[in-house]
Amino acid sequence: MLLRQSARINMPRPPRVFVPGLSLHVYQRAHNCSRIFEESVDHECLLDLVRTATRANGVDVHGFAIMNTHYHLLATPQHKDALPRAMQVIDGGYVRYYNEKHGRVGTTWCGRYKARLIEDERYWLTCLRYIDLNPVEAKMVTFPEEYPWCSYRAHALETLAGWLVSHPMYDALGADASARQRAYRDLCEAGVPKDLLLP
């Protein structure tokens, strides 16, 4: 019995498959659901890590939300090693930053980041809405445009530019930026079905 238990404990984690060109919903939670993004400088630190690590390793980021205890990304890797390499820099870099800031040791995360493949293209926009509306769902703000640490304003109110990369599913919302923003606002106003929300 002990041998069987030991074998289970020591089994290697199953490899994760990342398909180049296929988007993923990536999310990471703090250990014990701790509040690890407390000040604007914390959010900006993670965003800087995301921007530099994804650009350097071949990951297109389409959307994001940085909450108090976790963060979300909607991203598409350009090759099979792109996301793991980028995430190693992002999560490791934030641990070093947070530990140095607070004079502590150990990890800030509850485990490996999660990455769900989005194989149904129709779900892509649902996932983006889920991420952009996360602050509203968490009752941190009343309207998504009030929250500065998500990509809602980039999709709904401003021209998508800079480090965020557009996606064919978002581009198909309208013939120009104004039409796409209007269509996205309408989608977000309709909300996200509760059965599609993460546990």
C-alpha positions in Angstrom: 0.0 0.0 0.0 2.8 2.4 0.9 4.6 1.6 -2.3 1.5 2.3 -4.4 0.9 5.6 -2.6 4.6 6.6 -3.0 4.4 5.7 -6.7 1.4 8.0 -7.2 3.0 10.8 -5.3 6.2 10.6 -7.4 4.5 10.3 -10.8 5.6 13.0 -13.2 3.0 15.6 -14.1 1.4 14.9 -17.5 2.9 17.1 -20.3 0.7 19.9 -21.5 0.1 20.3 -25.2 0.3 23.8 -26.8 -0.8 24.0 -30.4 0.9 26.9 -32.3 -1.8 29.3 -33.5 -4.5 28.0 -31.1 -5.5 30.4 -28.3 -5.5 29.5 -24.7 -7.2 30.9 -21.6 -4.2 31.2 -19.1 -4.8 31.9 -15.5 -2.8 31.8 -12.3 -3.9 32.1 -8.7 -2.1 33.2 -5.6 -1.2 30.7 -2.8 -4.1 30.5 -0.3 -6.0 33.1 -2.5 -3.8 35.7 -0.9 -4.0 39.3 -2.1 -0.7 39.7 -4.0 -1.7 42.6 -6.3 -2.3 45.4 -3.8 -0.9 48.6 -5.3 -0.8 50.0 -8.8 2.9 49.2 -8.9 2.2 45.5 -8.4 -0.2 45.4 -11.3 2.2 47.3 -13.5 5.1 45.0 -12.6 3.1 42.0 -13.8 2.0 43.8 -17.0 5.7 44.7 -17.7 6.6 41.0 -17.3 3.8 39.9 -19.5 4.6 42.4 -22.2 8.3 41.6 -22.3 8.2 37.9 -21.8 5.5 37.2 -24.4 7.1 39.4 -27.0 10.5 37.8 -26.5 9.1 34.2 -26.6 6.6 34.4 -29.4 3.2 34.7 -27.6 0.4 36.9 -28.9 -1.6 38.4 -26.0 -5.2 39.4 -26.9 -6.7 40.2 -23.5 -5.9 40.3 -19.8 -7.2 41.0 -16.3 -5.1 41.4 -13.2 -7.2 40.9 -10.1 -6.2 41.1 -6.5 -5.5 37.4 -6.0 -5.1 36.1 -9.6 -4.7 37.0 -13.2 -6.0 36.0 -16.6 -4.5 36.1 -20.1 -6.1 35.2 -23.5 -3.0 34.3 -25.6 -1.9 32.5 -28.7 1.5 30.8 -28.8 3.4 30.9 -32.1 5.3 27.7 -31.4 5.0 24.8 -28.9 7.6 26.1 -26.4 6.4 29.8 -26.5 3.9 29.8 -23.7 5.9 27.7 -21.2 9.0 29.9 -21.7 7.0 33.1 -21.3 5.2 31.9 -18.3 8.4 30.9 -16.6 9.6 34.5 -16.9 6.3 36.0 -15.9 5.6 33.9 -12.8 9.2 33.6 -11.7 9.8 37.3 -12.2 6.7 38.2 -10.1 7.7 35.9 -7.3 11.2 37.6 -7.1 9.6 41.1 -7.2 7.0 40.3 -4.5 9.4 38.5 -2.2 11.9 41.3 -2.4 9.3 43.9 -1.8 7.9 42.1 1.3 11.1 40.6 2.6 9.8 37.0 2.3 10.7 33.7 0.7 8.8 31.0 -1.1 6.4 31.0 -3.9 3.4 33.3 -4.3 1.4 30.9 -6.5 -0.8 28.0 -5.6 0.8 25.7 -8.3 1.3 25.6 -12.0 -0.6 28.1 -14.1 -3.7 26.7 -15.9 -4.0 26.9 -19.6 -7.2 25.9 -21.3 -7.2 25.4 -25.1 -9.9 27.2 -27.0 -10.7 24.8 -29.7 -14.2 26.1 -30.5 -13.7 29.5 -32.2 -17.2 30.6 -31.1 -16.0 30.4 -27.5 -13.1 32.7 -28.2 -15.1 35.9 -27.7 -16.9 34.4 -24.7 -13.5 33.9 -23.1 -12.4 37.4 -23.9 -15.6 38.8 -22.4 -15.2 36.6 -19.3 -11.7 38.0 -18.8 -12.7 41.7 -19.4 -15.8 41.4 -17.2 -14.0 39.6 -14.4 -13.7 42.8 -12.3 -17.4 43.4 -12.6 -18.2 39.8 -11.7 -16.0 40.2 -8.7 -18.0 43.4 -7.7 -14.8 45.4 -7.7 -16.3 47.9 -10.1 -19.8 48.6 -11.5 -18.7 49.0 -15.1 -15.7 47.3 -16.8 -14.3 50.6 -18.1 -13.7 51.7 -14.5 -11.1 49.0 -14.0 -7.6 50.0 -15.3 -6.0 46.5 -15.0 -8.0 44.7 -17.7 -8.2 45.0 -21.5 -11.8 46.0 -21.7 -11.1 49.6 -22.7 -8.7 48.5 -25.4 -11.5 46.4 -27.0 -14.5 48.5 -26.3 -13.5 52.2 -26.3 -10.0 52.6 -27.8 -8.2 51.5 -30.9 -6.5 48.1 -30.2 -2.8 49.0 -30.4 0.5 48.6 -28.7 1.5 45.2 -27.2 -2.0 43.6 -27.4 -2.5 41.7 -30.6 -5.8 41.6 -32.4 -7.4 38.2 -33.4 -9.6 37.2 -36.4 -12.6 36.6 -34.1 -12.4 40.1 -32.7 -11.7 41.6 -36.2 -14.8 39.9 -37.5 -17.0 42.0 -35.2 -16.9 45.0 -37.6 -15.5 46.6 -40.7 -13.6 49.2 -38.7 -12.4 50.0 -35.2 -15.5 51.9 -34.3 -17.9 49.1 -35.4 -15.8 46.5 -33.6 -15.9 48.5 -30.4 -19.6 49.0 -30.6 -20.2 45.3 -31.3 -18.0 44.3 -28.4 -19.7 46.7 -26.0 -23.0 45.1 -27.0 -21.7 41.6 -26.3 -20.4 42.6 -22.9 -23.6 44.2 -21.9 -25.3 40.9 -22.6 -22.9 39.3 -20.0 -21.4 35.9 -20.0 -23.5 32.7 -19.3 -22.9 31.5 -15.8 -22.2 27.9 -16.9 -19.2 29.2 -18.8 -17.6 30.9 -15.8 -14.6 29.3 -14.2 -15.1 27.6 -10.8 
